[in-house]
Amino acid sequence: MHREPIPHPRRVRQRLTGVVAPAVVGSIALSLSAQPAVAAEPQQRDTPFGHDARALRPAAPTAVQPASRPDEHVVGLGDTVSRIAAQHGLRTADLLAWNGLDWSAVIRPGDVIRLSGSSAPSTTAAAPGGTGRSHTVAAGETPWSIAHAAGVGVDELLGANGLAGDAVIFPGQTLTVPGSGPATPAADVAAVPAAAPIAAGSHTVGAGDTLSAIAAQHGLGLDAVLAANALDRSSIIYPGQSLVIPGAAAAPAAVVTPALDLGLDAEQIANARLIIQVGRDRGVPDRGIAIALATAMVESWIRNLDWGDRDSLGLFQQRPSTGWGTPDQVRDPVRSTATFFGGAGDPNGADTRGLLDIPGWESLPFTDAAQAVQVSAHPERYGQWEQQAYLWLAALG
């Protein structure tokens, strides 16, 4: 809608991992990603949810082999390499080395992570042209959702189709889903002599925590905490995030699988459910509802704001001065969502153009479809929430 992004509201304080308001780290905050692709490529962004986690050189790995630890860990939603390491009393650097990963590597739900350096990795990559079945992409599907439904790793699916991690798939496209045919085992990681075990603990970031304060609390230097978590001094940490504390005594607690973390608070969840319900009532396909969810996150953090850039208001930051309705109508979440979708029965009639009014919107790239409605100064931001939007839709809709 031809405007600059609105500043982060100071009165809003979020508390969940990955999509929450950052806890200040000195003069610069520290962060980890919350996308379903857990360790995303680093990039600088000026949104309130951005991060800039730069790669660090891993230290020489050390093996820790408690008898109760399993040999493997299946990556779940919200898992990171450092969180998995802390959960099993390991160093992040060891886990990376045992799995042939570096600090910028991406792990996804369904991937299998080795928890020791004594056996061959169990993760396999499907050989191109191997045995498998075909799958025709439907509207709203992603590589992650297809792989999850088929019970295979995302990397296996991408590899079987010659796709990169950031590949875009389209409805009607045919993908090969790797089956039980011959697979090429991943290369074994060279054995490294084990040094003296170093136990690791964890610290859950609280509101107002900084890395320097956390390091001092555990009697450690700031650089040690940064290195253990693949962070640097320009990263961001968030309340609720789990940090590895190197050299601390690990608590002898049972392994607990993290609960599904949507990265939303109660207000955002209520508004997301409302957007989904309005979409369902109007017969909008899942892809259209996901576009609405991602748009609301970019525009208002899925909050029914009573302020914004110029006269922008509400979930979608619609402007009364450009015909979207009166201020009260724009702040009516049901009506504003209906006008975002548009189509038959649009409360604004032909005065505004909603998603369903865009010719061929179903085949447009995710970002382009949202931008066709919003006309934003920063259209690239909508696509950054695509995967998370489908996760919210699956969990709440």
Secondary structure as a PSIPRED ss2 file (coil, helix, strand):
# PSIPRED VFORMAT (PSIPRED V4.0)

   1 M C   1.000  0.000  0.000
   2 H C   1.000  0.000  0.000
   3 R C   1.000  0.000  0.000
   4 E C   1.000  0.000  0.000
   5 P C   1.000  0.000  0.000
   6 I C   1.000  0.000  0.000
   7 P C   1.000  0.000  0.000
   8 H C   1.000  0.000  0.000
   9 P C   1.000  0.000  0.000
  10 R C   1.000  0.000  0.000
  11 R C   1.000  0.000  0.000
  12 V C   1.000  0.000  0.000
  13 R C   1.000  0.000  0.000
  14 Q C   1.000  0.000  0.000
  15 R C   1.000  0.000  0.000
  16 L C   1.000  0.000  0.000
  17 T C   1.000  0.000  0.000
  18 G C   1.000  0.000  0.000
  19 V C   1.000  0.000  0.000
  20 V C   1.000  0.000  0.000
  21 A C   1.000  0.000  0.000
  22 P C   1.000  0.000  0.000
  23 A E   0.000  0.000  1.000
  24 V C   1.000  0.000  0.000
  25 V C   1.000  0.000  0.000
  26 G C   1.000  0.000  0.000
  27 S C   1.000  0.000  0.000
  28 I C   1.000  0.000  0.000
  29 A C   1.000  0.000  0.000
  30 L C   1.000  0.000  0.000
  31 S C   1.000  0.000  0.000
  32 L C   1.000  0.000  0.000
  33 S C   1.000  0.000  0.000
  34 A C   1.000  0.000  0.000
  35 Q C   1.000  0.000  0.000
  36 P C   1.000  0.000  0.000
  37 A C   1.000  0.000  0.000
  38 V C   1.000  0.000  0.000
  39 A C   1.000  0.000  0.000
  40 A C   1.000  0.000  0.000
  41 E C   1.000  0.000  0.000
  42 P C   1.000  0.000  0.000
  43 Q E   0.000  0.000  1.000
  44 Q C   1.000  0.000  0.000
  45 R C   1.000  0.000  0.000
  46 D C   1.000  0.000  0.000
  47 T C   1.000  0.000  0.000
  48 P C   1.000  0.000  0.000
  49 F C   1.000  0.000  0.000
  50 G C   1.000  0.000  0.000
  51 H E   0.000  0.000  1.000
  52 D C   1.000  0.000  0.000
  53 A C   1.000  0.000  0.000
  54 R C   1.000  0.000  0.000
  55 A C   1.000  0.000  0.000
  56 L C   1.000  0.000  0.000
  57 R C   1.000  0.000  0.000
  58 P C   1.000  0.000  0.000
  59 A C   1.000  0.000  0.000
  60 A C   1.000  0.000  0.000
  61 P C   1.000  0.000  0.000
  62 T C   1.000  0.000  0.000
  63 A C   1.000  0.000  0.000
  64 V C   1.000  0.000  0.000
  65 Q C   1.000  0.000  0.000
  66 P C   1.000  0.000  0.000
  67 A C   1.000  0.000  0.000
  68 S C   1.000  0.000  0.000
  69 R C   1.000  0.000  0.000
  70 P C   1.000  0.000  0.000
  71 D C   1.000  0.000  0.000
  72 E E   0.000  0.000  1.000
  73 H E   0.000  0.000  1.000
  74 V E   0.000  0.000  1.000
  75 V C   1.000  0.000  0.000
  76 G C   1.000  0.000  0.000
  77 L C   1.000  0.000  0.000
  78 G C   1.000  0.000  0.000
  79 D C   1.000  0.000  0.000
  80 T C   1.000  0.000  0.000
  81 V H   0.000  1.000  0.000
  82 S H   0.000  1.000  0.000
  83 R H   0.000  1.000  0.000
  84 I H   0.000  1.000  0.000
  85 A H   0.000  1.000  0.000
  86 A H   0.000  1.000  0.000
  87 Q H   0.000  1.000  0.000
  88 H C   1.000  0.000  0.000
  89 G C   1.000  0.000  0.000
  90 L C   1.000  0.000  0.000
  91 R C   1.000  0.000  0.000
  92 T H   0.000  1.000  0.000
  93 A H   0.000  1.000  0.000
  94 D H   0.000  1.000  0.000
  95 L H   0.000  1.000  0.000
  96 L H   0.000  1.000  0.000
  97 A H   0.000  1.000  0.000
  98 W H   0.000  1.000  0.000
  99 N C   1.000  0.000  0.000
 100 G C   1.000  0.000  0.000
 101 L C   1.000  0.000  0.000
 102 D C   1.000  0.000  0.000
 103 W C   1.000  0.000  0.000
 104 S C   1.000  0.000  0.000
 105 A C   1.000  0.000  0.000
 106 V C   1.000  0.000  0.000
 107 I C   1.000  0.000  0.000
 108 R C   1.000  0.000  0.000
 109 P C   1.000  0.000  0.000
 110 G C   1.000  0.000  0.000
 111 D C   1.000  0.000  0.000
 112 V E   0.000  0.000  1.000
 113 I E   0.000  0.000  1.000
 114 R E   0.000  0.000  1.000
 115 L C   1.000  0.000  0.000
 116 S C   1.000  0.000  0.000
 117 G C   1.000  0.000  0.000
 118 S C   1.000  0.000  0.000
 119 S C   1.000  0.000  0.000
 120 A C   1.000  0.000  0.000
 121 P C   1.000  0.000  0.000
 122 S C   1.000  0.000  0.000
 123 T C   1.000  0.000  0.000
 124 T E   0.000  0.000  1.000
 125 A E   0.000  0.000  1.000
 126 A E   0.000  0.000  1.000
 127 A C   1.000  0.000  0.000
 128 P C   1.000  0.000  0.000
 129 G C   1.000  0.000  0.000
 130 G C   1.000  0.000  0.000
 131 T C   1.000  0.000  0.000
 132 G E   0.000  0.000  1.000
 133 R E   0.000  0.000  1.000
 134 S E   0.000  0.000  1.000
 135 H E   0.000  0.000  1.000
 136 T E   0.000  0.000  1.000
 137 V C   1.000  0.000  0.000
 138 A C   1.000  0.000  0.000
 139 A C   1.000  0.000  0.000
 140 G C   1.000  0.000  0.000
 141 E C   1.000  0.000  0.000
 142 T C   1.000  0.000  0.000
 143 P H   0.000  1.000  0.000
 144 W H   0.000  1.000  0.000
 145 S H   0.000  1.000  0.000
 146 I H   0.000  1.000  0.000
 147 A H   0.000  1.000  0.000
 148 H H   0.000  1.000  0.000
 149 A H   0.000  1.000  0.000
 150 A H   0.000  1.000  0.000
 151 G C   1.000  0.000  0.000
 152 V C   1.000  0.000  0.000
 153 G C   1.000  0.000  0.000
 154 V H   0.000  1.000  0.000
 155 D H   0.000  1.000  0.000
 156 E H   0.000  1.000  0.000
 157 L H   0.000  1.000  0.000
 158 L H   0.000  1.000  0.000
 159 G H   0.000  1.000  0.000
 160 A H   0.000  1.000  0.000
 161 N C   1.000  0.000  0.000
 162 G C   1.000  0.000  0.000
 163 L C   1.000  0.000  0.000
 164 A C   1.000  0.000  0.000
 165 G C   1.000  0.000  0.000
 166 D C   1.000  0.000  0.000
 167 A C   1.000  0.000  0.000
 168 V C   1.000  0.000  0.000
 169 I C   1.000  0.000  0.000
 170 F C   1.000  0.000  0.000
 171 P C   1.000  0.000  0.000
 172 G C   1.000  0.000  0.000
 173 Q C   1.000  0.000  0.000
 174 T E   0.000  0.000  1.000
 175 L E   0.000  0.000  1.000
 176 T E   0.000  0.000  1.000
 177 V E   0.000  0.000  1.000
 178 P E   0.000  0.000  1.000
 179 G C   1.000  0.000  0.000
 180 S C   1.000  0.000  0.000
 181 G C   1.000  0.000  0.000
 182 P C   1.000  0.000  0.000
 183 A E   0.000  0.000  1.000
 184 T E   0.000  0.000  1.000
 185 P E   0.000  0.000  1.000
 186 A C   1.000  0.000  0.000
 187 A C   1.000  0.000  0.000
 188 D C   1.000  0.000  0.000
 189 V C   1.000  0.000  0.000
 190 A C   1.000  0.000  0.000
 191 A C   1.000  0.000  0.000
 192 V C   1.000  0.000  0.000
 193 P C   1.000  0.000  0.000
 194 A C   1.000  0.000  0.000
 195 A C   1.000  0.000  0.000
 196 A C   1.000  0.000  0.000
 197 P C   1.000  0.000  0.000
 198 I C   1.000  0.000  0.000
 199 A C   1.000  0.000  0.000
 200 A E   0.000  0.000  1.000
 201 G E   0.000  0.000  1.000
 202 S E   0.000  0.000  1.000
 203 H E   0.000  0.000  1.000
 204 T E   0.000  0.000  1.000
 205 V C   1.000  0.000  0.000
 206 G C   1.000  0.000  0.000
 207 A C   1.000  0.000  0.000
 208 G C   1.000  0.000  0.000
 209 D C   1.000  0.000  0.000
 210 T C   1.000  0.000  0.000
 211 L H   0.000  1.000  0.000
 212 S H   0.000  1.000  0.000
 213 A H   0.000  1.000  0.000
 214 I H   0.000  1.000  0.000
 215 A H   0.000  1.000  0.000
 216 A H   0.000  1.000  0.000
 217 Q H   0.000  1.000  0.000
 218 H C   1.000  0.000  0.000
 219 G C   1.000  0.000  0.000
 220 L C   1.000  0.000  0.000
 221 G C   1.000  0.000  0.000
 222 L H   0.000  1.000  0.000
 223 D H   0.000  1.000  0.000
 224 A H   0.000  1.000  0.000
 225 V H   0.000  1.000  0.000
 226 L H   0.000  1.000  0.000
 227 A H   0.000  1.000  0.000
 228 A H   0.000  1.000  0.000
 229 N C   1.000  0.000  0.000
 230 A C   1.000  0.000  0.000
 231 L C   1.000  0.000  0.000
 232 D C   1.000  0.000  0.000
 233 R C   1.000  0.000  0.000
 234 S C   1.000  0.000  0.000
 235 S C   1.000  0.000  0.000
 236 I C   1.000  0.000  0.000
 237 I E   0.000  0.000  1.000
 238 Y C   1.000  0.000  0.000
 239 P C   1.000  0.000  0.000
 240 G C   1.000  0.000  0.000
 241 Q C   1.000  0.000  0.000
 242 S E   0.000  0.000  1.000
 243 L E   0.000  0.000  1.000
 244 V E   0.000  0.000  1.000
 245 I E   0.000  0.000  1.000
 246 P E   0.000  0.000  1.000
 247 G C   1.000  0.000  0.000
 248 A C   1.000  0.000  0.000
 249 A C   1.000  0.000  0.000
 250 A C   1.000  0.000  0.000
 251 A C   1.000  0.000  0.000
 252 P C   1.000  0.000  0.000
 253 A C   1.000  0.000  0.000
 254 A C   1.000  0.000  0.000
 255 V C   1.000  0.000  0.000
 256 V C   1.000  0.000  0.000
 257 T C   1.000  0.000  0.000
 258 P C   1.000  0.000  0.000
 259 A C   1.000  0.000  0.000
 260 L C   1.000  0.000  0.000
 261 D C   1.000  0.000  0.000
 262 L C   1.000  0.000  0.000
 263 G C   1.000  0.000  0.000
 264 L C   1.000  0.000  0.000
 265 D C   1.000  0.000  0.000
 266 A H   0.000  1.000  0.000
 267 E H   0.000  1.000  0.000
 268 Q H   0.000  1.000  0.000
 269 I H   0.000  1.000  0.000
 270 A H   0.000  1.000  0.000
 271 N H   0.000  1.000  0.000
 272 A H   0.000  1.000  0.000
 273 R H   0.000  1.000  0.000
 274 L H   0.000  1.000  0.000
 275 I H   0.000  1.000  0.000
 276 I H   0.000  1.000  0.000
 277 Q H   0.000  1.000  0.000
 278 V H   0.000  1.000  0.000
 279 G H   0.000  1.000  0.000
 280 R H   0.000  1.000  0.000
 281 D H   0.000  1.000  0.000
 282 R C   1.000  0.000  0.000
 283 G C   1.000  0.000  0.000
 284 V C   1.000  0.000  0.000
 285 P C   1.000  0.000  0.000
 286 D H   0.000  1.000  0.000
 287 R H   0.000  1.000  0.000
 288 G H   0.000  1.000  0.000
 289 I H   0.000  1.000  0.000
 290 A H   0.000  1.000  0.000
 291 I H   0.000  1.000  0.000
 292 A H   0.000  1.000  0.000
 293 L H   0.000  1.000  0.000
 294 A H   0.000  1.000  0.000
 295 T H   0.000  1.000  0.000
 296 A H   0.000  1.000  0.000
 297 M H   0.000  1.000  0.000
 298 V H   0.000  1.000  0.000
 299 E H   0.000  1.000  0.000
 300 S H   0.000  1.000  0.000
 301 W C   1.000  0.000  0.000
 302 I C   1.000  0.000  0.000
 303 R C   1.000  0.000  0.000
 304 N C   1.000  0.000  0.000
 305 L C   1.000  0.000  0.000
 306 D C   1.000  0.000  0.000
 307 W C   1.000  0.000  0.000
 308 G C   1.000  0.000  0.000
 309 D C   1.000  0.000  0.000
 310 R C   1.000  0.000  0.000
 311 D C   1.000  0.000  0.000
 312 S C   1.000  0.000  0.000
 313 L E   0.000  0.000  1.000
 314 G C   1.000  0.000  0.000
 315 L C   1.000  0.000  0.000
 316 F C   1.000  0.000  0.000
 317 Q C   1.000  0.000  0.000
 318 Q E   0.000  0.000  1.000
 319 R C   1.000  0.000  0.000
 320 P H   0.000  1.000  0.000
 321 S H   0.000  1.000  0.000
 322 T H   0.000  1.000  0.000
 323 G C   1.000  0.000  0.000
 324 W C   1.000  0.000  0.000
 325 G C   1.000  0.000  0.000
 326 T C   1.000  0.000  0.000
 327 P H   0.000  1.000  0.000
 328 D H   0.000  1.000  0.000
 329 Q H   0.000  1.000  0.000
 330 V H   0.000  1.000  0.000
 331 R C   1.000  0.000  0.000
 332 D C   1.000  0.000  0.000
 333 P H   0.000  1.000  0.000
 334 V H   0.000  1.000  0.000
 335 R H   0.000  1.000  0.000
 336 S H   0.000  1.000  0.000
 337 T H   0.000  1.000  0.000
 338 A H   0.000  1.000  0.000
 339 T H   0.000  1.000  0.000
 340 F H   0.000  1.000  0.000
 341 F H   0.000  1.000  0.000
 342 G C   1.000  0.000  0.000
 343 G C   1.000  0.000  0.000
 344 A C   1.000  0.000  0.000
 345 G C   1.000  0.000  0.000
 346 D C   1.000  0.000  0.000
 347 P C   1.000  0.000  0.000
 348 N C   1.000  0.000  0.000
 349 G C   1.000  0.000  0.000
 350 A C   1.000  0.000  0.000
 351 D C   1.000  0.000  0.000
 352 T C   1.000  0.000  0.000
 353 R C   1.000  0.000  0.000
 354 G C   1.000  0.000  0.000
 355 L H   0.000  1.000  0.000
 356 L H   0.000  1.000  0.000
 357 D H   0.000  1.000  0.000
 358 I C   1.000  0.000  0.000
 359 P C   1.000  0.000  0.000
 360 G C   1.000  0.000  0.000
 361 W H   0.000  1.000  0.000
 362 E H   0.000  1.000  0.000
 363 S H   0.000  1.000  0.000
 364 L C   1.000  0.000  0.000
 365 P C   1.000  0.000  0.000
 366 F H   0.000  1.000  0.000
 367 T H   0.000  1.000  0.000
 368 D H   0.000  1.000  0.000
 369 A H   0.000  1.000  0.000
 370 A H   0.000  1.000  0.000
 371 Q H   0.000  1.000  0.000
 372 A H   0.000  1.000  0.000
 373 V H   0.000  1.000  0.000
 374 Q H   0.000  1.000  0.000
 375 V C   1.000  0.000  0.000
 376 S C   1.000  0.000  0.000
 377 A C   1.000  0.000  0.000
 378 H C   1.000  0.000  0.000
 379 P C   1.000  0.000  0.000
 380 E H   0.000  1.000  0.000
 381 R H   0.000  1.000  0.000
 382 Y H   0.000  1.000  0.000
 383 G H   0.000  1.000  0.000
 384 Q C   1.000  0.000  0.000
 385 W C   1.000  0.000  0.000
 386 E H   0.000  1.000  0.000
 387 Q H   0.000  1.000  0.000
 388 Q H   0.000  1.000  0.000
 389 A H   0.000  1.000  0.000
 390 Y H   0.000  1.000  0.000
 391 L H   0.000  1.000  0.000
 392 W H   0.000  1.000  0.000
 393 L H   0.000  1.000  0.000
 394 A H   0.000  1.000  0.000
 395 A H   0.000  1.000  0.000
 396 L H   0.000  1.000  0.000
 397 G C   1.000  0.000  0.000
